[in-house]
Amino acid sequence: MEKLLYRVTETAQMLGLSRSKVYVLIQGGVLPSVRIDGSRRIKAEDLLAYVAALSSAA
């Protein structure tokens, strides 16, 4: 089974970005995230949608 939620560090690795850049994307509303207790997680579907939007914007 594939993961449904990714940590910020995992997301940064997959996108080839820094962890702080992922937080900037989250804070700017560009990359949606969810909060579970004190942890920030990114849904797999939101990550895919973000990457798809990059392709269509280019």
C-alpha positions in Angstrom: 0.0 0.0 0.0 1.3 3.4 -0.9 1.5 6.1 1.7 -1.4 8.5 2.0 0.5 11.2 4.0 4.0 12.4 3.7 6.2 14.3 6.3 7.6 17.7 5.2 11.1 16.2 5.0 9.8 13.3 2.7 8.0 15.9 0.5 11.2 18.0 0.3 13.2 15.0 -0.8 10.7 13.9 -3.4 10.5 17.4 -4.9 14.2 18.1 -4.6 13.6 21.2 -2.5 14.7 22.2 1.0 12.5 21.6 4.0 12.2 25.4 4.5 11.0 25.9 0.9 8.2 23.3 1.5 7.1 25.2 4.6 7.1 28.4 2.4 4.8 26.6 -0.1 2.6 25.5 2.7 2.4 28.9 4.4 1.6 30.5 1.0 -1.3 28.2 0.4 0.4 26.7 -2.7 0.8 23.2 -1.2 -2.1 22.2 1.1 -1.2 20.3 4.3 -3.0 18.8 7.3 -2.0 19.0 11.0 -2.0 15.9 13.1 -1.2 16.8 16.7 2.0 18.8 16.3 3.0 17.3 13.0 2.5 18.7 9.5 1.6 16.2 6.8 1.0 16.5 3.0 -1.6 14.3 1.4 -0.3 12.3 -1.5 -3.1 13.6 -3.7 -2.2 17.2 -2.9 1.4 16.5 -3.7 0.4 15.1 -7.1 -1.9 18.0 -7.8 0.9 20.5 -7.0 3.3 18.7 -9.4 0.6 18.6 -12.1 0.0 22.3 -11.7 3.7 23.0 -12.2 3.5 21.1 -15.6 0.5 23.0 -16.8 1.9 26.4 -15.7 5.1 25.9 -17.7 
